[in-house]
């Protein structure tokens, strides 16, 4: 606030005014006496009396009230007295007084109005004095007072002309000096640096002006503000002498240090600023500013350790603005030294002080401090980064919508969620980041990871769009291959196989590392499979398995081998398909044990390779007992095994192919061979069951006779001799021919041997042998057994002749083998 110089706004004219007031008081009392006792009676001529000056009396009355009001310490009395003086001053001035008294009364009226709250009327009064009288000390006082009113309302350029008038009209040097001082202040505050410097120069030139040091300090500060630090430093250094007042010198020392730092004069700057910090009696706020300047200088020099050292020398009770910046530089220095855990607290203090700064909070500084605190938390993987970012955005987003720090903070949230695997939340967080608000080098990550998260969260359409933006904007980015892989997968998921395959081809053209190459081959193969392009699918899987540096797991290898087998199977390349199916089954049995086994069976069947088919079926039945085989295949396999003398296999597979619960559903051929296989494996009871069923089915007489022959053999095996004889005899009634007839006679002969009817047995053996002159199985066996029967019947000579015939016709025949 600007204060009026002089006691209560009065000048040296106060003493004559008081003398006149006392004389007037005595004259008034005398006049009143004369008026009481000496008035002439009506019609009488008046006597001679002293003239009474009513105007002068009015002034003194007003002045008494005014002075009483000024001197009173009781606020109510003060106000009452000043208000009482106002109408009297006005009445006095209405009498048209002249001279200095009129100016003084006008000024006092203005002051009374001002001090009682009638500001507008007061200012009108001061303006009237200036306009009417133009010159003199009362004009100077009025102009100073009017300038002070405008100055306090920060109407700088309106106030300046009044201070100019005051400085020119003041007869009191102190008032004149003060007016020039405030005029220069107005010019400074209005940003009129050149005009302010010129006016301050006038102060400096006046050796009697007490504001000379201040003026030089102000000139230095103005030059510094304009960036003219050489001129600023010159003025500041002049003020460093011993005769300068301590506070001005302290300010000059601080400012000199700052300007020296700006000029790169580091040694000088450090000397000045360090002296400020070490000086006793210096205002703490200047020490805080010096500490800030030193820290800033070290920070600019990237000497972060010294910035921290300066910070740790102590805290000074400076303005919140300076303290906030000190903590900011401290936090940044700790962060630069990778000591983020220490930086966090300092950024917190910087934000707290910036928010609490008076009269206006430093919201930009608070915003920066909050961001940097968040950034340090992020650097040390601090807890609750997403929640902290949400709070930061809530507080600061309204005023900083396009600020890169806002979007970098959002990016921290997205990156944290991404690294935590919360892909859906990460995708939403990336979506809140405006890439245009960030440096170009950071935008690629946003498009890439946003696309990645969208893909991983199942939003494949949006994922493809974001990855397309990434690929279009950053075609040479190191992660192009990954983006192609991810976009190709996204295209595949939305059914755009053509675009997907194109991406995988482009990816492979980049010759990516093993895992990416594997990914491309896998998905290309899958697309070819979906489209039924078997050769291309097989080629892709072969290339997948050939990737040298891929960490391909067993599942992927098994998948590749299975689908390669499938491709060959579809092309009816059965023999090539089988090893791939077998490899898939061995690599990943929990997945491919059954499906691969089924296809091995089908491929072997298609090849009509009964050995391989038998092995495949037996393996499949072990691996998947519930698996049902086609009866047609089992029948073929059983008959094939029978034809190869594998009666156990024939029994197994034909047994699986038949339907004992509904015999008619199974071809008699199956039952016949099943019975024979069981007979060959001496499973007489099971063979009997098959024959019993077969005899209930419609057959030609030849095959019925064959069945009765098998039945007789089964019954012999079961030691049911009489039933065996009946079966053989029944078979002969059907008049079969060839081997069946011979077999029936052999069966009857075997029954005869058991009943020791050797003669009949020998006769039946010989009948059987005589049916096939060149037969090398039945005939020699019949001769051999006939000889045995004859011997037992006591016909040794005949037995010898038959043996002679046997060895003559079949010299290499061995009874043990037959």
CORRA-V116228 format. One record per backbone hydrogen bond with DSSP energy under -1.0 kcal/mol. NH is the residue of the N-H (numbers start at 1). CO is the residue of the C=O. E is the energy in kcal/mol with one decimal. If there is no record, write none. Layout:
# CORRA-V116228
{{NH;CO;E} {NH;CO;E}}
This chain:
# CORRA-V116228
{{10;7;-2.3} {14;11;-1.5} {17;13;-1.7} {18;14;-2.1} {19;15;-2.2} {20;16;-2.8} {21;17;-2.1} {22;18;-2.1} {23;19;-2.4} {24;20;-2.8} {25;21;-1.9} {26;22;-2.0} {27;23;-2.6} {28;24;-2.4} {29;25;-2.0} {30;26;-2.4} {31;27;-2.5} {32;28;-2.4} {33;29;-1.8} {34;30;-2.5} {35;31;-2.6} {36;32;-1.5} {37;33;-2.4} {38;34;-2.8} {44;41;-2.6} {54;52;-1.0} {57;53;-1.6} {58;54;-2.0} {59;55;-1.9} {60;56;-2.1} {61;57;-2.4} {62;58;-2.5} {63;59;-3.0} {64;60;-2.5} {65;61;-2.0} {66;62;-2.5} {67;63;-2.9} {68;64;-2.4} {69;65;-2.6} {70;66;-2.3} {71;67;-2.3} {72;68;-1.8} {78;74;-3.2} {79;75;-2.4} {80;76;-2.8} {81;77;-2.8} {82;78;-2.5} {83;79;-2.7} {84;80;-2.0} {85;81;-1.6} {86;82;-1.1} {89;85;-2.8} {90;86;-2.4} {91;87;-2.5} {92;88;-2.9} {93;89;-2.9} {94;90;-1.7} {95;92;-1.6} {96;93;-1.5} {103;99;-1.3} {104;100;-2.7} {105;101;-2.7} {106;102;-2.2} {107;103;-2.4} {108;104;-2.7} {109;105;-2.5} {110;106;-2.3} {111;107;-2.4} {112;108;-2.7} {113;109;-2.5} {114;110;-2.3} {115;111;-3.0} {116;112;-1.2} {117;114;-1.4} {118;113;-2.6} {119;117;-1.6} {122;118;-2.2} {123;119;-2.8} {124;120;-2.3} {125;121;-2.1} {126;122;-2.5} {127;123;-2.6} {128;124;-2.2} {129;125;-2.1} {130;126;-2.2} {131;127;-2.9} {132;128;-2.6} {133;129;-2.7} {134;130;-1.4} {135;133;-3.0} {140;136;-2.0} {141;137;-2.9} {142;138;-2.4} {143;139;-3.0} {144;140;-2.7} {145;141;-2.6} {146;142;-2.7} {147;143;-2.9} {148;144;-2.6} {149;145;-2.0} {150;146;-2.0} {151;147;-2.8} {152;148;-2.5} {154;151;-1.9} {155;150;-2.8} {156;154;-1.4} {159;155;-2.0} {160;156;-2.2} {163;159;-1.6} {164;160;-2.0} {165;161;-2.2} {166;162;-2.5} {167;163;-2.5} {168;164;-1.8} {169;165;-2.5} {170;166;-1.6} {176;172;-2.2} {177;173;-3.2} {178;174;-2.3} {179;175;-2.5} {180;176;-2.3} {181;177;-2.2} {182;178;-2.3} {183;179;-2.3} {184;180;-2.5} {185;181;-1.9} {186;182;-2.3} {187;183;-2.0} {188;184;-2.3} {189;185;-2.9} {190;186;-2.0} {191;188;-1.5} {192;187;-2.5} {193;191;-1.5} {196;192;-2.7} {197;193;-2.9} {198;194;-2.2} {199;195;-2.3} {200;196;-2.9} {201;197;-2.1} {202;198;-1.2} {203;199;-1.4} {204;200;-2.1} {205;201;-2.1} {207;205;-1.0} {209;206;-1.8} {212;209;-1.4} {215;211;-3.0} {216;212;-2.6} {217;213;-2.4} {218;214;-3.0} {219;215;-2.8} {220;216;-2.5} {221;217;-2.4} {222;218;-2.5} {223;219;-2.6} {224;220;-2.5} {225;221;-2.5} {226;222;-1.9} {227;224;-1.3} {228;223;-2.8} {229;227;-1.5} {232;228;-2.2} {233;229;-3.0} {234;230;-1.9} {235;231;-1.9} {236;232;-2.5} {237;233;-2.7} {238;234;-1.2} {240;237;-1.4} {244;241;-1.0} {249;245;-2.9} {250;246;-2.8} {251;247;-2.4} {252;248;-2.8} {253;249;-3.0} {254;250;-2.3} {255;251;-2.9} {256;252;-2.9} {257;253;-2.0} {258;254;-2.1} {259;255;-2.7} {260;256;-2.6} {261;257;-2.0} {262;258;-2.1} {263;259;-1.9} {264;261;-1.3} {265;260;-2.6} {266;264;-1.8} {269;265;-2.8} {270;266;-2.8} {271;267;-2.2} {272;268;-2.6} {273;269;-2.7} {274;270;-2.6} {275;271;-2.3} {276;272;-1.9} {277;273;-2.1} {278;274;-2.1} {279;275;-1.6} {286;283;-1.1} {287;283;-1.5} {288;284;-2.4} {289;285;-1.9} {290;286;-2.4} {291;287;-2.7} {292;288;-2.3} {293;289;-2.7} {294;290;-2.6} {295;291;-2.5} {296;292;-2.8} {297;293;-2.3} {298;294;-2.4} {299;295;-2.5} {300;296;-2.8} {301;297;-1.9} {302;299;-1.6} {303;298;-2.9} {304;302;-1.2} {307;303;-1.7} {308;304;-2.2} {309;305;-2.3} {310;306;-2.8} {311;307;-2.0} {312;308;-2.1} {313;310;-1.1} {314;311;-1.1} {318;316;-2.7} {323;319;-2.6} {324;320;-3.0} {325;321;-1.7} {326;322;-2.4} {327;323;-2.5} {328;324;-1.8} {329;325;-2.7} {330;326;-2.5} {331;327;-2.8} {332;328;-2.7} {333;329;-2.5} {334;330;-2.6} {335;331;-2.4} {336;332;-2.5} {337;333;-1.6} {338;335;-1.8} {339;334;-3.2} {343;339;-1.8} {344;340;-1.9} {347;343;-2.3} {348;344;-2.1} {349;345;-2.1} {350;346;-2.4} {351;347;-2.3} {352;348;-2.5} {353;349;-2.7} {354;350;-2.2} {355;351;-2.5} {356;352;-1.6} {362;354;-2.8} {363;361;-1.5} {366;362;-2.7} {367;363;-2.6} {368;364;-2.3} {369;365;-2.9} {370;366;-2.6} {371;367;-2.3} {372;368;-2.8} {373;369;-2.4} {374;370;-2.1} {375;371;-2.6} {376;372;-2.3} {377;373;-2.3} {378;374;-2.2} {379;375;-2.0} {380;376;-1.4} {381;378;-1.5} {382;377;-3.2} {388;384;-2.5} {389;385;-2.7} {390;386;-2.2} {391;387;-2.1} {392;388;-2.4} {393;389;-2.9} {394;390;-2.3} {395;391;-2.0} {396;392;-2.5} {397;393;-2.3} {403;400;-1.4} {407;403;-1.4} {408;404;-2.5} {409;405;-2.3} {410;406;-1.9} {411;407;-1.8} {412;408;-1.9} {413;409;-1.9} {414;410;-2.3} {415;411;-3.1} {416;412;-2.6} {417;413;-2.4} {418;414;-2.5} {419;415;-2.7} {420;416;-1.7} {421;418;-1.1} {422;417;-2.2} {423;421;-1.9} {426;422;-2.7} {427;423;-2.6} {428;424;-1.8} {429;425;-2.3} {430;426;-3.0} {431;427;-1.7} {433;430;-1.1} {437;434;-1.7} {438;435;-1.8} {442;439;-1.9} {446;442;-1.1} {447;443;-2.2} {448;444;-2.7} {449;445;-3.1} {450;446;-2.7} {451;447;-2.1} {452;448;-2.4} {453;449;-3.0} {454;450;-2.5} {455;451;-2.2} {456;452;-2.6} {457;453;-1.9} {458;455;-1.5} {459;454;-2.7} {460;458;-1.5} {463;459;-2.1} {464;460;-2.4} {465;461;-1.7} {466;462;-2.4} {467;463;-2.5} {468;464;-1.9} {469;465;-2.1} {470;466;-2.2} {471;467;-2.6} {472;468;-2.4} {473;469;-2.4} {474;470;-2.5} {477;474;-1.7} {480;477;-1.8} {483;479;-2.3} {484;480;-2.7} {485;481;-2.2} {486;482;-2.6} {487;483;-3.0} {488;484;-2.7} {489;485;-2.0} {490;486;-2.2} {491;487;-3.1} {492;488;-2.1} {493;489;-2.1} {494;490;-1.6} {495;492;-1.3} {496;491;-2.4} {497;495;-1.6} {500;496;-2.1} {501;497;-3.0} {502;498;-2.0} {503;499;-2.2} {504;500;-2.0} {505;501;-2.1} {506;502;-2.4} {507;503;-2.6} {508;504;-2.1} {509;505;-1.6} {511;508;-1.4} {517;513;-2.7} {518;514;-2.7} {519;515;-2.3} {520;516;-2.4} {521;517;-2.7} {522;518;-2.8} {523;519;-2.3} {524;520;-2.6} {525;521;-2.5} {526;522;-2.1} {527;523;-2.3} {528;524;-2.5} {529;525;-2.4} {530;526;-2.6} {531;527;-1.9} {532;529;-1.1} {533;528;-2.8} {534;532;-1.3} {537;533;-2.3} {538;534;-2.7} {539;535;-2.3} {540;536;-2.3} {541;537;-2.3} {542;538;-2.5} {543;539;-2.5} {544;540;-2.0} {545;541;-2.4} {546;542;-1.1} {547;544;-1.2} {552;550;-1.5} {557;553;-2.1} {558;554;-2.9} {559;555;-3.1} {560;556;-2.4} {561;557;-2.5} {562;558;-2.6} {563;559;-2.7} {564;560;-2.1} {565;561;-2.3} {566;562;-2.4} {567;563;-2.5} {568;564;-2.4} {569;565;-2.6} {570;566;-2.8} {571;567;-1.2} {572;569;-1.9} {573;568;-3.2} {574;572;-1.2} {577;573;-1.9} {578;574;-1.9} {581;577;-2.1} {582;578;-2.5} {583;579;-2.3} {584;580;-2.4} {585;581;-2.3} {586;582;-2.1} {587;583;-2.6} {588;584;-2.3} {591;588;-1.5} {592;588;-2.9} {593;589;-2.0} {596;592;-1.5} {598;594;-2.8} {599;595;-1.8} {600;596;-2.1} {601;597;-2.2} {602;598;-2.5} {603;599;-2.5} {604;600;-2.6} {605;601;-2.4} {606;602;-2.3} {607;603;-1.7} {608;605;-1.0} {609;604;-2.0} {613;609;-2.9} {614;610;-3.0} {615;611;-2.0} {616;612;-2.4} {617;613;-3.0} {618;614;-2.7} {619;615;-2.2} {620;616;-2.5} {621;617;-2.7} {622;618;-1.5} {623;619;-2.7} {624;620;-3.4} {627;624;-2.3} {634;630;-2.3} {635;631;-2.9} {636;632;-2.2} {637;633;-2.9} {638;634;-3.0} {639;635;-2.6} {640;636;-2.5} {641;637;-2.6} {642;638;-2.1} {643;639;-2.5} {644;640;-1.3} {645;642;-1.8} {646;641;-3.0} {647;645;-1.6} {650;646;-2.6} {651;647;-2.9} {652;648;-2.4} {653;649;-2.8} {654;650;-2.8} {655;651;-1.9} {656;652;-1.3} {657;653;-1.3} {658;654;-1.5} {662;659;-1.7} {665;662;-2.4} {666;663;-2.0} {670;667;-1.4} {671;667;-1.5} {672;668;-3.1} {673;669;-2.3} {674;670;-2.5} {675;671;-2.6} {676;672;-2.3} {677;673;-2.7} {678;674;-2.3} {679;675;-2.4} {680;676;-2.7} {681;677;-1.6} {682;679;-1.5} {683;678;-3.4} {684;682;-1.3} {687;683;-2.5} {688;684;-2.6} {689;685;-1.8} {690;686;-1.9} {691;687;-2.6} {692;688;-2.8} {693;689;-1.8} {694;690;-2.4} {695;691;-2.6} {696;693;-1.1} {697;694;-1.4} {704;700;-2.2} {705;701;-2.7} {706;702;-2.0} {707;703;-2.1} {708;704;-2.6} {709;705;-2.2} {710;706;-2.2} {711;707;-2.5} {712;708;-2.5} {713;709;-2.1} {714;710;-2.4} {715;711;-2.9} {716;712;-2.3} {717;713;-2.4} {718;714;-1.7} {719;716;-1.9} {720;715;-3.6} {724;720;-2.0} {725;721;-2.5} {726;722;-2.3} {727;723;-2.3} {728;724;-2.3} {729;725;-2.7} {730;726;-2.6} {731;727;-1.9} {732;728;-2.0} {733;729;-1.3} {734;731;-1.2} {735;732;-1.8} {740;737;-1.0} {742;738;-2.5} {743;739;-2.8} {744;740;-2.4} {745;741;-2.0} {746;742;-2.4} {747;743;-2.3} {748;744;-2.4} {749;745;-2.6} {750;746;-2.3} {751;747;-2.1} {752;748;-2.5} {753;749;-2.5} {754;750;-1.8} {755;751;-2.0} {757;752;-2.6} {758;756;-1.4} {761;757;-2.4} {762;758;-3.1} {763;759;-2.2} {764;760;-2.3} {765;761;-2.3} {766;762;-2.4} {767;763;-2.0} {768;764;-2.0} {769;765;-1.9} {770;766;-1.9} {781;777;-1.4} {782;778;-3.0} {783;779;-2.7} {784;780;-2.5} {785;781;-2.5} {786;782;-2.3} {787;783;-2.3} {788;784;-1.7} {789;785;-2.4} {790;786;-2.6} {791;787;-2.3} {792;788;-2.1} {793;789;-1.2} {794;791;-1.4} {795;790;-3.1} {799;795;-2.1} {800;796;-2.4} {801;797;-2.1} {802;798;-2.1} {803;799;-2.0} {804;800;-2.5} {805;801;-2.3} {806;802;-2.3} {807;803;-2.7} {808;804;-1.9} {809;805;-2.9} {810;806;-2.6} {813;810;-1.7}}
